[in-house]
């Protein structure tokens, strides 16, 4: 089950479970659409994987399967992964 992390790793923007702005890689690194498309150009700076829209969990499923509250933020910002 996806963690649905609560924020962008680059800019720390809040990304609630129902956000259409969240982007993730296959390791669930999480970014807002602005950082994913602009700062890191669609590539996860941690693993080099593709960033795609994060699925949204239905509200009624969040009751028994809540989103993560662990915030991961890189204060120095993000850079595109080296190829």
N, C-alpha and C positions, 0 to 999 in steps of 0.2 A: 504494500500500500504506500502511495506517495506521502511524503511528510507534509507537503504544502507549507513550505517555509514562509514566514511572515514578512520578509523584507528583501529588498534588492541588495545583493552583496556589494555592489559598487557604490550606490548613492544612499543606501539605507531607506529608500522610499518604502512605505507600508504597502504590502501586497496581501490583502485579505483573501480568504479561500475562494471567494467568488470573483476575484479580479480577472478581467480579461487582458490586463497588462503584464501578467507574469509570464516569464519565459524560463525554461529549464533545459538542462542537458540530460544525458542518460544517467548521470550520477546525482541528479536533482539539485545541482548548483542552480541558484535562483537569481534572476535579474529582472528589472522592469523593462518594458518594451523600448524605452528611450535609450537605456544603456546597452541593451542587447543589440539593437539595430545601429546605434551610433558609436558608442565607445569601443565595443568589442567586435563590431561588424559581424554579428551572427555566430561567432565562435566562442565557446567557453574558454575564458582565460586560464582556468584551472586544469582542464583535461584536453582541450583542443576539439571537443565534440561540438556538434551542431546544437544550436539553441532553438527550441520550438515552443509554441504556445502551451502553457501548462493547463491540463484538464481541470475543470471545476467540479468539485464534489457537491452533490445535491445537499441542500441545507438539512434535510431530515437525516442524512447519513452522518453529518458532522456531530450529531448528538452522541453517538456511540463510537465514532471514529474522528475525533477532533484533529484540527490542523496543528502543526508544530508551533510552539511558542519560542523555540530557540532561534535567536537572531544571529546571523552570520554577516559580519560587515568588515570590509577591509578598509580601514581608515585612510590608507594611502591611495585608494582608488583601484582601478583595474586597468589592465592593458591587454591588448590582443595577444593571444597565445602565440609563441614562436612556432613557425611551420617547420 
